[in-house]
Amino acid sequence: MFSTIVVGTDGSPAAEAAVRAAGDLARAGGANRVHVVSGHHPYSSAELNRMAKDLPTEFHDTLRPDALATECVDEAAMMLRTMDVQPHEHVRSMNGTEAILDVAEEVHADLIVVGSRGLGLGRRLLQGSVSTKVAHHAPCSVMIVHLPTTDPAELDG
């Protein structure tokens, strides 16, 4: 049914559930491509230099803005491989929403799969929601894997 699936990850439990769902869909429907995407904040050279000044010299090599995004994509790709699904990894120097949409357009995706943390209305309005933004701007179908909140305070908005 879907030949090219894009799944976004940020390493969260909701993203992990989205990766599992994308893998299940790929196996069940014979998708030949599952693209795993994560974005990271694009720091300028000036910002990186300022951060380096605050760190001891031995930690300067840890100032890789893409490190966390790369780790998230690597973990998701490993999960897909255990499901006998071949991943294609993408790390982009842009926010998560832009990264997912960019890859989806680039690879002509049939489906985007994203997780949702189940934020209450107040947090969703203040923080924005990657899943909502992706659903509104996607060039293809979108599947949102919802994880309900366990914090009653988040439900109040």
N, C-alpha and C positions, 0 to 999 in steps of 0.2 A: 504494500500500500504506500509506504513512504520509502523512497530510495535514498534520500539524503537528509539526515537528521542532525541538527545542531543542538547541543546542550550546554547551558551555562553553568559554571561552578565558581563558588567562592570558598569552598571547603566547609560550608555550614551543613547541618543535618538536612535542611531542606534541599540544598544542592545535591547532597549525596542521594537523597530520594529521587531527585530528578534524573541523575545519572543512571540509577537502577532502572527507572521507568524507560529511559531512552534505550538502554541495553535490552530490556525485555521487548520493546517494540521492534527494535532492529532484528532480534532473533526471530520473533514471531512473524514479522513481515518481510524478512529477507533484505533489509536495507543493506546496501553495500558500503555505506559511509556513515560514520557517526563522528561528528566534529565536536571536540570538547574545547570550550572557550572560557578564558578568564581575562579580565582586564585589570590594569593597575594604574595608579595615579602617575601621570607623566611629569616627574620632577624636572625642573630646569637645572642646568649646570650650577647656577648660583644657589639654588635651594640645596643641592647635594653638597656643595662646598660649605654652606652654613651648617648643615647637619654634621659634616666631617669635623668641623672645628669643635663641636661639642662631644666628640667621641675620642677615646684614646686611639693612638695610631694603629694598634694591633687590630682594631675593629673596623678600620676604613674599608676593608674588602667586603664587609657585610652590607655596605650601602648599595645594594642592588634593588632598585624599585620593583623589578620584575620577579624577585625571588619568591615572594609569597604566591603570586599568581602562577608561577611556574610549578611550584610545589602542589598547588591545588589541581592544576591540569594533570600533572604526573600521577597523582593519587587517583583521580577520576579515570584516567586512561588505564591504570592498573586494574581498577575495578571492572572496567569493560572487558579487558583481556581475560579476566577470570570467568566472564560470562560468554567467552568465545565470540566477542565482538571486536573488530579491528578499529581502534580509535585513530583519529587525526587530531593532533594537538595544535592549539592556537593560543598564544599569549599576546595581547595587544596593549599598547601604551595609550589607553583611553579608559573611561569608566566602563563598568560591566555592561550596562545597557547598550552603549555604543559599540562595544566589542562584539556582543552577541549579534546585533543587527548588521554590523559590518561583515562578519563572517557569513551570516545567513545569505546576504546579498551576493557576496563573492562566490560562494559555492552553489548558489541556486537551490537553497534548502527547500524541502517539501514541508518540514516541520521543525519548530523550535520547541524545546522542552526546558522549562525553568521551574525552580522551586519557589515556594512562597512560605514565609515564616508565619503568616497569620497575624500580622500586626493589627492592632486596633485602629480605628478611624483616625484618632489624634496623631498617632505615630506615623501612619501612612501619609497624612497630610503634611506633617513636618519634614519627614525624612524622604518621602517619595518611595516608590516601590519599583524595583527593577522589573518584576513580573508585569505590573500594570503598564509601565512604559513600553516594554517589549510587545505586549498584546496590542497596544494602540498603534505601534509603528512597524510591526512585522510585515515583511513581504510575502508571508506564507502563513499556514496554520500554526497555532500556538497551543501547547498543552501546559497547563500550570498544575504542578504537583503541590498540593496544599498540605502543610503541616499545621495543625491547629495549635494555638498558643496554650501554654500551660500556666501562664501568669495571669490571674484574674484582673490585675491592674491594667494590663494591656487591652482588655476587652472594653474597658470604660471609655476609651478614646481619649 
